[in-house]
Amino acid sequence: MFALVKFLDPSRDSRTARVEWKVVSTGSGLLAGLLVRRVLDRAWARFGPSEHPPPLNPADRRIGWGEAVVWSVAVGAGVGVARMVSDRVAAKGWELATGSPPPGIDPD
């Protein structure tokens, strides 16, 4: 935790803070994406058709239109919600670590 606080030093110039924020928000987004993919894979295995695993590529002609659409909607919604949650959690963590909101986010 000390290393994170040292890394997120609020006294740094705004350019450095913007780069640090991009690193933090991108990292949290990647982690959220991996988590969503794992959750969706398990949900597909439990509730989806038992003939095959989740589609790696919905454009594959061996996948029916219905399954491709369901998978695409689930992935799109899941990734969208996960990205929003990860951005908000990362912003809150930034504020706790630095005492100020992330660059580009208006506190009002």
Biopython code that builds the backbone (N, CA, C, O; Angstrom):
import numpy as np
from Bio.PDB.StructureBuilder import StructureBuilder

atoms = [
    (1, "MET", "N", (0.828, -1.191, 0.000)),
    (1, "MET", "CA", (0.000, 0.000, 0.000)),
    (1, "MET", "C", (0.869, 1.250, 0.000)),
    (1, "MET", "O", (0.550, 2.224, -0.681)),
    (2, "PHE", "N", (1.976, 1.233, 0.766)),
    (2, "PHE", "CA", (2.857, 2.395, 0.816)),
    (2, "PHE", "C", (3.420, 2.709, -0.565)),
    (2, "PHE", "O", (3.553, 3.875, -0.936)),
    (3, "ALA", "N", (3.752, 1.665, -1.326)),
    (3, "ALA", "CA", (4.287, 1.872, -2.670)),
    (3, "ALA", "C", (3.244, 2.543, -3.562)),
    (3, "ALA", "O", (3.590, 3.395, -4.381)),
    (4, "LEU", "N", (1.976, 2.169, -3.414)),
    (4, "LEU", "CA", (0.921, 2.788, -4.201)),
    (4, "LEU", "C", (0.773, 4.260, -3.841)),
    (4, "LEU", "O", (0.632, 5.101, -4.729)),
    (5, "VAL", "N", (0.803, 4.580, -2.548)),
    (5, "VAL", "CA", (0.682, 5.972, -2.116)),
    (5, "VAL", "C", (1.871, 6.778, -2.624)),
    (5, "VAL", "O", (1.708, 7.922, -3.050)),
    (6, "LYS", "N", (3.054, 6.198, -2.584)),
    (6, "LYS", "CA", (4.239, 6.892, -3.087)),
    (6, "LYS", "C", (4.126, 7.100, -4.597)),
    (6, "LYS", "O", (4.507, 8.152, -5.111)),
    (7, "PHE", "N", (3.607, 6.104, -5.302)),
    (7, "PHE", "CA", (3.432, 6.194, -6.746)),
    (7, "PHE", "C", (2.421, 7.277, -7.103)),
    (7, "PHE", "O", (2.600, 7.992, -8.089)),
    (8, "LEU", "N", (1.365, 7.403, -6.313)),
    (8, "LEU", "CA", (0.312, 8.360, -6.584)),
    (8, "LEU", "C", (0.529, 9.650, -5.794)),
    (8, "LEU", "O", (-0.389, 10.124, -5.123)),
    (9, "ASP", "N", (1.688, 10.201, -5.863)),
    (9, "ASP", "CA", (2.030, 11.416, -5.130)),
    (9, "ASP", "C", (1.280, 12.605, -5.729)),
    (9, "ASP", "O", (1.508, 12.941, -6.891)),
    (10, "PRO", "N", (0.374, 13.264, -4.953)),
    (10, "PRO", "CA", (-0.417, 14.355, -5.503)),
    (10, "PRO", "C", (0.396, 15.605, -5.812)),
    (10, "PRO", "O", (-0.101, 16.491, -6.507)),
    (11, "SER", "N", (1.621, 15.708, -5.325)),
    (11, "SER", "CA", (2.423, 16.898, -5.579)),
    (11, "SER", "C", (3.105, 16.858, -6.954)),
    (11, "SER", "O", (3.751, 17.830, -7.344)),
    (12, "ARG", "N", (2.972, 15.758, -7.683)),
    (12, "ARG", "CA", (3.569, 15.665, -9.015)),
    (12, "ARG", "C", (2.844, 16.591, -9.973)),
    (12, "ARG", "O", (1.729, 17.033, -9.695)),
    (13, "ASP", "N", (3.481, 16.888, -11.108)),
    (13, "ASP", "CA", (2.841, 17.777, -12.084)),
    (13, "ASP", "C", (1.637, 17.088, -12.726)),
    (13, "ASP", "O", (1.488, 15.870, -12.634)),
    (14, "SER", "N", (0.790, 17.869, -13.370)),
    (14, "SER", "CA", (-0.470, 17.340, -13.891)),
    (14, "SER", "C", (-0.266, 16.323, -15.014)),
    (14, "SER", "O", (-1.068, 15.401, -15.158)),
    (15, "ARG", "N", (0.795, 16.477, -15.811)),
    (15, "ARG", "CA", (1.058, 15.519, -16.880)),
    (15, "ARG", "C", (1.374, 14.143, -16.295)),
    (15, "ARG", "O", (0.857, 13.128, -16.761)),
    (16, "THR", "N", (2.211, 14.121, -15.288)),
    (16, "THR", "CA", (2.556, 12.854, -14.628)),
    (16, "THR", "C", (1.325, 12.240, -13.979)),
    (16, "THR", "O", (1.115, 11.030, -14.058)),
    (17, "ALA", "N", (0.519, 13.065, -13.344)),
    (17, "ALA", "CA", (-0.696, 12.561, -12.701)),
    (17, "ALA", "C", (-1.652, 11.969, -13.735)),
    (17, "ALA", "O", (-2.287, 10.948, -13.469)),
    (18, "ARG", "N", (-1.763, 12.587, -14.900)),
    (18, "ARG", "CA", (-2.638, 12.047, -15.956)),
    (18, "ARG", "C", (-2.135, 10.682, -16.431)),
    (18, "ARG", "O", (-2.927, 9.764, -16.644)),
    (19, "VAL", "N", (-0.828, 10.556, -16.593)),
    (19, "VAL", "CA", (-0.265, 9.269, -17.024)),
    (19, "VAL", "C", (-0.492, 8.212, -15.943)),
    (19, "VAL", "O", (-0.869, 7.080, -16.247)),
    (20, "GLU", "N", (-0.265, 8.578, -14.698)),
    (20, "GLU", "CA", (-0.486, 7.629, -13.600)),
    (20, "GLU", "C", (-1.943, 7.205, -13.537)),
    (20, "GLU", "O", (-2.240, 6.031, -13.315)),
    (21, "TRP", "N", (-2.862, 8.157, -13.733)),
    (21, "TRP", "CA", (-4.281, 7.824, -13.714)),
    (21, "TRP", "C", (-4.624, 6.880, -14.855)),
    (21, "TRP", "O", (-5.402, 5.945, -14.665)),
    (22, "LYS", "N", (-4.058, 7.105, -16.037)),
    (22, "LYS", "CA", (-4.310, 6.204, -17.166)),
    (22, "LYS", "C", (-3.826, 4.788, -16.853)),
    (22, "LYS", "O", (-4.496, 3.814, -17.196)),
    (23, "VAL", "N", (-2.670, 4.673, -16.205)),
    (23, "VAL", "CA", (-2.146, 3.357, -15.827)),
    (23, "VAL", "C", (-3.089, 2.678, -14.846)),
    (23, "VAL", "O", (-3.416, 1.502, -15.006)),
    (24, "VAL", "N", (-3.526, 3.414, -13.835)),
    (24, "VAL", "CA", (-4.414, 2.849, -12.816)),
    (24, "VAL", "C", (-5.756, 2.454, -13.427)),
    (24, "VAL", "O", (-6.241, 1.348, -13.188)),
    (25, "SER", "N", (-6.361, 3.346, -14.213)),
    (25, "SER", "CA", (-7.683, 3.049, -14.770)),
    (25, "SER", "C", (-7.617, 1.936, -15.821)),
    (25, "SER", "O", (-8.526, 1.109, -15.901)),
    (26, "THR", "N", (-6.556, 1.910, -16.621)),
    (26, "THR", "CA", (-6.408, 0.844, -17.613)),
    (26, "THR", "C", (-6.196, -0.505, -16.928)),
    (26, "THR", "O", (-6.779, -1.510, -17.334)),
    (27, "GLY", "N", (-5.375, -0.522, -15.906)),
    (27, "GLY", "CA", (-5.146, -1.763, -15.162)),
    (27, "GLY", "C", (-6.412, -2.292, -14.526)),
    (27, "GLY", "O", (-6.678, -3.493, -14.570)),
    (28, "SER", "N", (-7.197, -1.401, -13.931)),
    (28, "SER", "CA", (-8.447, -1.851, -13.316)),
    (28, "SER", "C", (-9.428, -2.328, -14.382)),
    (28, "SER", "O", (-10.173, -3.281, -14.155)),
    (29, "GLY", "N", (-9.435, -1.677, -15.539)),
    (29, "GLY", "CA", (-10.309, -2.106, -16.634)),
    (29, "GLY", "C", (-9.934, -3.477, -17.170)),
    (29, "GLY", "O", (-10.809, -4.297, -17.449)),
    (30, "LEU", "N", (-8.644, -3.731, -17.315)),
    (30, "LEU", "CA", (-8.185, -5.048, -17.781)),
    (30, "LEU", "C", (-8.564, -6.141, -16.792)),
    (30, "LEU", "O", (-9.030, -7.212, -17.183)),
    (31, "LEU", "N", (-8.364, -5.866, -15.520)),
    (31, "LEU", "CA", (-8.724, -6.832, -14.485)),
    (31, "LEU", "C", (-10.226, -7.107, -14.507)),
    (31, "LEU", "O", (-10.654, -8.255, -14.389)),
    (32, "ALA", "N", (-11.021, -6.053, -14.660)),
    (32, "ALA", "CA", (-12.477, -6.228, -14.728)),
    (32, "ALA", "C", (-12.870, -7.043, -15.958)),
    (32, "ALA", "O", (-13.755, -7.895, -15.877)),
    (33, "GLY", "N", (-12.222, -6.791, -17.095)),
    (33, "GLY", "CA", (-12.512, -7.549, -18.305)),
    (33, "GLY", "C", (-12.219, -9.034, -18.148)),
    (33, "GLY", "O", (-13.000, -9.879, -18.587)),
    (34, "LEU", "N", (-11.097, -9.344, -17.523)),
    (34, "LEU", "CA", (-10.763, -10.751, -17.275)),
    (34, "LEU", "C", (-11.776, -11.415, -16.352)),
    (34, "LEU", "O", (-12.170, -12.562, -16.567)),
    (35, "LEU", "N", (-12.191, -10.687, -15.330)),
    (35, "LEU", "CA", (-13.171, -11.219, -14.392)),
    (35, "LEU", "C", (-14.513, -11.461, -15.082)),
    (35, "LEU", "O", (-15.139, -12.499, -14.869)),
    (36, "VAL", "N", (-14.957, -10.517, -15.900)),
    (36, "VAL", "CA", (-16.226, -10.672, -16.620)),
    (36, "VAL", "C", (-16.167, -11.878, -17.551)),
    (36, "VAL", "O", (-17.116, -12.659, -17.620)),
    (37, "ARG", "N", (-15.072, -12.027, -18.256)),
    (37, "ARG", "CA", (-14.947, -13.166, -19.178)),
    (37, "ARG", "C", (-15.058, -14.487, -18.413)),
    (37, "ARG", "O", (-15.723, -15.418, -18.868)),
    (38, "ARG", "N", (-14.409, -14.564, -17.258)),
    (38, "ARG", "CA", (-14.475, -15.793, -16.459)),
    (38, "ARG", "C", (-15.906, -16.058, -15.974)),
    (38, "ARG", "O", (-16.382, -17.192, -16.019)),
    (39, "VAL", "N", (-16.583, -15.009, -15.514)),
    (39, "VAL", "CA", (-17.966, -15.154, -15.041)),
    (39, "VAL", "C", (-18.881, -15.574, -16.195)),
    (39, "VAL", "O", (-19.719, -16.461, -16.031)),
    (40, "LEU", "N", (-18.724, -14.942, -17.356)),
    (40, "LEU", "CA", (-19.570, -15.299, -18.500)),
    (40, "LEU", "C", (-19.305, -16.717, -18.996)),
    (40, "LEU", "O", (-20.238, -17.419, -19.386)),
    (41, "ASP", "N", (-18.054, -17.141, -18.985)),
    (41, "ASP", "CA", (-17.742, -18.521, -19.371)),
    (41, "ASP", "C", (-18.445, -19.519, -18.452)),
    (41, "ASP", "O", (-19.008, -20.512, -18.913)),
    (42, "ARG", "N", (-18.406, -19.244, -17.154)),
    (42, "ARG", "CA", (-19.065, -20.146, -16.197)),
    (42, "ARG", "C", (-20.583, -20.112, -16.348)),
    (42, "ARG", "O", (-21.241, -21.148, -16.259)),
    (43, "ALA", "N", (-21.142, -18.915, -16.576)),
    (43, "ALA", "CA", (-22.590, -18.802, -16.766)),
    (43, "ALA", "C", (-23.017, -19.550, -18.026)),
    (43, "ALA", "O", (-24.051, -20.219, -18.030)),
    (44, "TRP", "N", (-22.222, -19.439, -19.100)),
    (44, "TRP", "CA", (-22.550, -20.155, -20.337)),
    (44, "TRP", "C", (-22.508, -21.659, -20.101)),
    (44, "TRP", "O", (-23.375, -22.393, -20.575)),
    (45, "ALA", "N", (-21.500, -22.109, -19.369)),
    (45, "ALA", "CA", (-21.374, -23.545, -19.100)),
    (45, "ALA", "C", (-22.567, -24.056, -18.292)),
    (45, "ALA", "O", (-23.000, -25.195, -18.466)),
    (46, "ARG", "N", (-23.087, -23.216, -17.417)),
    (46, "ARG", "CA", (-24.187, -23.654, -16.570)),
    (46, "ARG", "C", (-25.549, -23.501, -17.242)),
    (46, "ARG", "O", (-26.389, -24.396, -17.149)),
    (47, "PHE", "N", (-25.776, -22.366, -17.923)),
    (47, "PHE", "CA", (-27.103, -22.066, -18.459)),
    (47, "PHE", "C", (-27.202, -22.145, -19.975)),
    (47, "PHE", "O", (-28.303, -22.215, -20.520)),
    (48, "GLY", "N", (-26.073, -22.134, -20.657)),
    (48, "GLY", "CA", (-26.080, -22.134, -22.123)),
    (48, "GLY", "C", (-26.275, -23.524, -22.685)),
    (48, "GLY", "O", (-26.438, -24.493, -21.944)),
    (49, "PRO", "N", (-26.258, -23.610, -24.004)),
    (49, "PRO", "CA", (-26.405, -24.926, -24.638)),
    (49, "PRO", "C", (-25.240, -25.839, -24.273)),
    (49, "PRO", "O", (-24.095, -25.395, -24.180)),
    (50, "SER", "N", (-25.534, -27.084, -24.073)),
    (50, "SER", "CA", (-24.497, -28.014, -23.613)),
    (50, "SER", "C", (-23.656, -28.575, -24.751)),
    (50, "SER", "O", (-22.672, -29.269, -24.495)),
    (51, "GLU", "N", (-24.018, -28.293, -26.010)),
    (51, "GLU", "CA", (-23.300, -28.878, -27.135)),
    (51, "GLU", "C", (-21.869, -28.375, -27.252)),
    (51, "GLU", "O", (-20.984, -29.125, -27.664)),
    (52, "HIS", "N", (-21.631, -27.132, -26.900)),
    (52, "HIS", "CA", (-20.293, -26.570, -27.105)),
    (52, "HIS", "C", (-20.019, -25.451, -26.096)),
    (52, "HIS", "O", (-20.938, -24.898, -25.491)),
    (53, "PRO", "N", (-18.748, -25.138, -25.933)),
    (53, "PRO", "CA", (-18.366, -24.070, -25.001)),
    (53, "PRO", "C", (-18.773, -22.694, -25.532)),
    (53, "PRO", "O", (-19.266, -22.593, -26.655)),
    (54, "PRO", "N", (-18.577, -21.642, -24.751)),
    (54, "PRO", "CA", (-18.928, -20.301, -25.231)),
    (54, "PRO", "C", (-18.197, -19.983, -26.528)),
    (54, "PRO", "O", (-17.048, -20.385, -26.707)),
    (55, "PRO", "N", (-18.848, -19.269, -27.424)),
    (55, "PRO", "CA", (-18.212, -18.970, -28.704)),
    (55, "PRO", "C", (-17.011, -18.047, -28.541)),
    (55, "PRO", "O", (-17.125, -16.973, -27.950)),
    (56, "LEU", "N", (-15.871, -18.461, -29.059)),
    (56, "LEU", "CA", (-14.702, -17.584, -29.059)),
    (56, "LEU", "C", (-14.863, -16.500, -30.106)),
    (56, "LEU", "O", (-14.390, -15.376, -29.938)),
    (57, "ASN", "N", (-15.547, -16.859, -31.202)),
    (57, "ASN", "CA", (-15.794, -15.914, -32.270)),
    (57, "ASN", "C", (-17.243, -16.070, -32.714)),
    (57, "ASN", "O", (-17.572, -17.045, -33.389)),
    (58, "PRO", "N", (-18.124, -15.129, -32.350)),
    (58, "PRO", "CA", (-19.532, -15.256, -32.730)),
    (58, "PRO", "C", (-19.764, -15.258, -34.239)),
    (58, "PRO", "O", (-20.853, -15.618, -34.684)),
    (59, "ALA", "N", (-18.774, -14.868, -35.036)),
    (59, "ALA", "CA", (-18.912, -14.896, -36.490)),
    (59, "ALA", "C", (-18.733, -16.302, -37.058)),
    (59, "ALA", "O", (-19.012, -16.530, -38.236)),
    (60, "ASP", "N", (-18.276, -17.240, -36.245)),
    (60, "ASP", "CA", (-18.099, -18.620, -36.681)),
    (60, "ASP", "C", (-19.447, -19.174, -37.155)),
    (60, "ASP", "O", (-20.433, -19.126, -36.421)),
    (61, "ARG", "N", (-19.484, -19.700, -38.382)),
    (61, "ARG", "CA", (-20.747, -20.182, -38.951)),
    (61, "ARG", "C", (-21.278, -21.427, -38.260)),
    (61, "ARG", "O", (-22.438, -21.788, -38.459)),
    (62, "ARG", "N", (-20.470, -22.081, -37.466)),
    (62, "ARG", "CA", (-20.959, -23.246, -36.724)),
    (62, "ARG", "C", (-21.816, -22.829, -35.531)),
    (62, "ARG", "O", (-22.517, -23.658, -34.950)),
    (63, "ILE", "N", (-21.763, -21.556, -35.166)),
    (63, "ILE", "CA", (-22.565, -21.018, -34.068)),
    (63, "ILE", "C", (-23.854, -20.464, -34.657)),
    (63, "ILE", "O", (-23.824, -19.703, -35.624)),
    (64, "GLY", "N", (-24.979, -20.844, -34.076)),
    (64, "GLY", "CA", (-26.262, -20.344, -34.571)),
    (64, "GLY", "C", (-26.419, -18.852, -34.302)),
    (64, "GLY", "O", (-25.757, -18.294, -33.427)),
    (65, "TRP", "N", (-27.303, -18.213, -35.067)),
    (65, "TRP", "CA", (-27.524, -16.774, -34.911)),
    (65, "TRP", "C", (-27.984, -16.427, -33.502)),
    (65, "TRP", "O", (-27.510, -15.459, -32.908)),
    (66, "GLY", "N", (-28.897, -17.210, -32.976)),
    (66, "GLY", "CA", (-29.420, -16.937, -31.635)),
    (66, "GLY", "C", (-28.330, -16.954, -30.579)),
    (66, "GLY", "O", (-28.243, -16.053, -29.744)),
    (67, "GLU", "N", (-27.500, -17.985, -30.623)),
    (67, "GLU", "CA", (-26.407, -18.094, -29.652)),
    (67, "GLU", "C", (-25.401, -16.969, -29.832)),
    (67, "GLU", "O", (-24.900, -16.419, -28.852)),
    (68, "ALA", "N", (-25.103, -16.623, -31.081)),
    (68, "ALA", "CA", (-24.142, -15.545, -31.336)),
    (68, "ALA", "C", (-24.661, -14.215, -30.795)),
    (68, "ALA", "O", (-23.906, -13.443, -30.205)),
    (69, "VAL", "N", (-25.947, -13.952, -30.998)),
    (69, "VAL", "CA", (-26.526, -12.697, -30.509)),
    (69, "VAL", "C", (-26.547, -12.680, -28.981)),
    (69, "VAL", "O", (-26.177, -11.681, -28.366)),
    (70, "VAL", "N", (-26.975, -13.774, -28.375)),
    (70, "VAL", "CA", (-27.021, -13.836, -26.907)),
    (70, "VAL", "C", (-25.624, -13.632, -26.328)),
    (70, "VAL", "O", (-25.453, -12.871, -25.376)),
    (71, "TRP", "N", (-24.634, -14.302, -26.893)),
    (71, "TRP", "CA", (-23.263, -14.170, -26.393)),
    (71, "TRP", "C", (-22.749, -12.742, -26.566)),
    (71, "TRP", "O", (-22.125, -12.192, -25.658)),
    (72, "SER", "N", (-23.005, -12.146, -27.714)),
    (72, "SER", "CA", (-22.533, -10.781, -27.977)),
    (72, "SER", "C", (-23.179, -9.769, -27.040)),
    (72, "SER", "O", (-22.507, -8.870, -26.535)),
    (73, "VAL", "N", (-24.474, -9.913, -26.808)),
    (73, "VAL", "CA", (-25.167, -9.002, -25.886)),
    (73, "VAL", "C", (-24.642, -9.187, -24.466)),
    (73, "VAL", "O", (-24.404, -8.208, -23.759)),
    (74, "ALA", "N", (-24.460, -10.428, -24.049)),
    (74, "ALA", "CA", (-23.960, -10.690, -22.698)),
    (74, "ALA", "C", (-22.560, -10.119, -22.507)),
    (74, "ALA", "O", (-22.276, -9.497, -21.484)),
    (75, "VAL", "N", (-21.685, -10.329, -23.489)),
    (75, "VAL", "CA", (-20.322, -9.804, -23.386)),
    (75, "VAL", "C", (-20.329, -8.282, -23.403)),
    (75, "VAL", "O", (-19.632, -7.652, -22.608)),
    (76, "GLY", "N", (-21.105, -7.688, -24.294)),
    (76, "GLY", "CA", (-21.165, -6.231, -24.377)),
    (76, "GLY", "C", (-21.674, -5.604, -23.091)),
    (76, "GLY", "O", (-21.077, -4.659, -22.575)),
    (77, "ALA", "N", (-22.776, -6.130, -22.576)),
    (77, "ALA", "CA", (-23.335, -5.596, -21.333)),
    (77, "ALA", "C", (-22.396, -5.853, -20.159)),
    (77, "ALA", "O", (-22.176, -4.972, -19.328)),
    (78, "GLY", "N", (-21.853, -7.046, -20.096)),
    (78, "GLY", "CA", (-20.951, -7.381, -18.985)),
    (78, "GLY", "C", (-19.711, -6.518, -18.965)),
    (78, "GLY", "O", (-19.317, -6.020, -17.910)),
    (79, "VAL", "N", (-19.089, -6.335, -20.116)),
    (79, "VAL", "CA", (-17.881, -5.518, -20.190)),
    (79, "VAL", "C", (-18.205, -4.057, -19.909)),
    (79, "VAL", "O", (-17.433, -3.374, -19.236)),
    (80, "GLY", "N", (-19.332, -3.568, -20.412)),
    (80, "GLY", "CA", (-19.719, -2.190, -20.158)),
    (80, "GLY", "C", (-19.931, -1.908, -18.681)),
    (80, "GLY", "O", (-19.433, -0.912, -18.158)),
    (81, "VAL", "N", (-20.662, -2.774, -18.014)),
    (81, "VAL", "CA", (-20.914, -2.602, -16.581)),
    (81, "VAL", "C", (-19.615, -2.770, -15.791)),
    (81, "VAL", "O", (-19.347, -2.004, -14.866)),
    (82, "ALA", "N", (-18.819, -3.761, -16.150)),
    (82, "ALA", "CA", (-17.551, -3.983, -15.436)),
    (82, "ALA", "C", (-16.618, -2.796, -15.582)),
    (82, "ALA", "O", (-15.947, -2.418, -14.622)),
    (83, "ARG", "N", (-16.564, -2.204, -16.761)),
    (83, "ARG", "CA", (-15.701, -1.036, -16.987)),
    (83, "ARG", "C", (-16.167, 0.152, -16.138)),
    (83, "ARG", "O", (-15.347, 0.859, -15.552)),
    (84, "MET", "N", (-17.481, 0.368, -16.074)),
    (84, "MET", "CA", (-18.020, 1.453, -15.263)),
    (84, "MET", "C", (-17.695, 1.228, -13.786)),
    (84, "MET", "O", (-17.260, 2.151, -13.097)),
    (85, "VAL", "N", (-17.904, 0.018, -13.307)),
    (85, "VAL", "CA", (-17.611, -0.288, -11.905)),
    (85, "VAL", "C", (-16.115, -0.135, -11.627)),
    (85, "VAL", "O", (-15.729, 0.436, -10.607)),
    (86, "SER", "N", (-15.274, -0.642, -12.530)),
    (86, "SER", "CA", (-13.827, -0.543, -12.294)),
    (86, "SER", "C", (-13.359, 0.903, -12.322)),
    (86, "SER", "O", (-12.474, 1.275, -11.551)),
    (87, "ASP", "N", (-13.940, 1.740, -13.204)),
    (87, "ASP", "CA", (-13.572, 3.156, -13.226)),
    (87, "ASP", "C", (-13.953, 3.845, -11.928)),
    (87, "ASP", "O", (-13.180, 4.639, -11.393)),
    (88, "ARG", "N", (-15.131, 3.549, -11.425)),
    (88, "ARG", "CA", (-15.574, 4.186, -10.180)),
    (88, "ARG", "C", (-14.744, 3.715, -8.986)),
    (88, "ARG", "O", (-14.395, 4.515, -8.118)),
    (89, "VAL", "N", (-14.432, 2.435, -8.941)),
    (89, "VAL", "CA", (-13.604, 1.911, -7.846)),
    (89, "VAL", "C", (-12.192, 2.480, -7.933)),
    (89, "VAL", "O", (-11.609, 2.849, -6.914)),
    (90, "ALA", "N", (-11.641, 2.553, -9.140)),
    (90, "ALA", "CA", (-10.300, 3.117, -9.312)),
    (90, "ALA", "C", (-10.277, 4.590, -8.912)),
    (90, "ALA", "O", (-9.321, 5.049, -8.287)),
    (91, "ALA", "N", (-11.329, 5.333, -9.272)),
    (91, "ALA", "CA", (-11.393, 6.751, -8.905)),
    (91, "ALA", "C", (-11.470, 6.923, -7.392)),
    (91, "ALA", "O", (-10.831, 7.811, -6.828)),
    (92, "LYS", "N", (-12.248, 6.075, -6.744)),
    (92, "LYS", "CA", (-12.347, 6.143, -5.280)),
    (92, "LYS", "C", (-11.011, 5.790, -4.643)),
    (92, "LYS", "O", (-10.592, 6.442, -3.687)),
    (93, "GLY", "N", (-10.337, 4.771, -5.159)),
    (93, "GLY", "CA", (-9.014, 4.408, -4.652)),
    (93, "GLY", "C", (-8.011, 5.528, -4.857)),
    (93, "GLY", "O", (-7.184, 5.793, -3.984)),
    (94, "TRP", "N", (-8.080, 6.189, -6.013)),
    (94, "TRP", "CA", (-7.197, 7.323, -6.289)),
    (94, "TRP", "C", (-7.422, 8.425, -5.258)),
    (94, "TRP", "O", (-6.469, 8.970, -4.703)),
    (95, "GLU", "N", (-8.691, 8.746, -5.008)),
    (95, "GLU", "CA", (-9.010, 9.795, -4.039)),
    (95, "GLU", "C", (-8.521, 9.426, -2.644)),
    (95, "GLU", "O", (-8.002, 10.279, -1.925)),
    (96, "LEU", "N", (-8.682, 8.176, -2.259)),
    (96, "LEU", "CA", (-8.204, 7.742, -0.941)),
    (96, "LEU", "C", (-6.687, 7.822, -0.848)),
    (96, "LEU", "O", (-6.142, 8.187, 0.193)),
    (97, "ALA", "N", (-6.008, 7.479, -1.939)),
    (97, "ALA", "CA", (-4.535, 7.456, -1.920)),
    (97, "ALA", "C", (-3.930, 8.843, -2.027)),
    (97, "ALA", "O", (-2.878, 9.102, -1.442)),
    (98, "THR", "N", (-4.581, 9.752, -2.773)),
    (98, "THR", "CA", (-3.971, 11.055, -3.029)),
    (98, "THR", "C", (-4.657, 12.220, -2.330)),
    (98, "THR", "O", (-4.059, 13.281, -2.150)),
    (99, "GLY", "N", (-5.904, 12.025, -1.939)),
    (99, "GLY", "CA", (-6.646, 13.108, -1.314)),
    (99, "GLY", "C", (-7.277, 14.052, -2.320)),
    (99, "GLY", "O", (-7.854, 15.067, -1.928)),
    (100, "SER", "N", (-7.183, 13.748, -3.609)),
    (100, "SER", "CA", (-7.786, 14.590, -4.644)),
    (100, "SER", "C", (-8.378, 13.676, -5.719)),
    (100, "SER", "O", (-7.971, 12.522, -5.854)),
    (101, "PRO", "N", (-9.350, 14.204, -6.490)),
    (101, "PRO", "CA", (-9.950, 13.357, -7.534)),
    (101, "PRO", "C", (-8.941, 13.113, -8.661)),
    (101, "PRO", "O", (-7.979, 13.865, -8.817)),
    (102, "PRO", "N", (-9.170, 12.067, -9.436)),
    (102, "PRO", "CA", (-8.281, 11.780, -10.570)),
    (102, "PRO", "C", (-8.279, 12.926, -11.579)),
    (102, "PRO", "O", (-9.249, 13.680, -11.663)),
    (103, "PRO", "N", (-7.204, 13.058, -12.338)),
    (103, "PRO", "CA", (-7.159, 14.106, -13.362)),
    (103, "PRO", "C", (-8.297, 13.960, -14.353)),
    (103, "PRO", "O", (-8.600, 12.858, -14.811)),
    (104, "GLY", "N", (-8.922, 15.073, -14.680)),
    (104, "GLY", "CA", (-10.006, 15.066, -15.640)),
    (104, "GLY", "C", (-11.367, 14.773, -15.061)),
    (104, "GLY", "O", (-12.356, 14.788, -15.793)),
    (105, "ILE", "N", (-11.453, 14.507, -13.770)),
    (105, "ILE", "CA", (-12.742, 14.240, -13.141)),
    (105, "ILE", "C", (-13.066, 15.412, -12.219)),
    (105, "ILE", "O", (-12.335, 15.701, -11.271)),
    (106, "ASP", "N", (-14.174, 16.076, -12.520)),
    (106, "ASP", "CA", (-14.589, 17.234, -11.743)),
    (106, "ASP", "C", (-15.275, 16.761, -10.469)),
    (106, "ASP", "O", (-16.243, 16.003, -10.539)),
    (107, "PRO", "N", (-14.791, 17.195, -9.305)),
    (107, "PRO", "CA", (-15.376, 16.712, -8.045)),
    (107, "PRO", "C", (-16.768, 17.268, -7.759)),
    (107, "PRO", "O", (-17.461, 16.765, -6.875)),
    (108, "ASP", "N", (-17.185, 18.290, -8.488)),
    (108, "ASP", "CA", (-18.498, 18.900, -8.205)),
    (108, "ASP", "C", (-19.590, 18.296, -8.998)),
    (108, "ASP", "O", (-20.744, 18.703, -8.869)),
]
sb = StructureBuilder()
sb.init_structure("model")
sb.init_model(0)
sb.init_chain("A")
sb.init_seg("    ")
for serial, (resi, resn, name, xyz) in enumerate(atoms, 1):
    if name == "N":
        sb.init_residue(resn, " ", resi, " ")
    sb.init_atom(name, np.array(xyz, "f"), 0.0, 1.0, " ", f" {name:<3s}", serial, name[0])
structure = sb.get_structure()
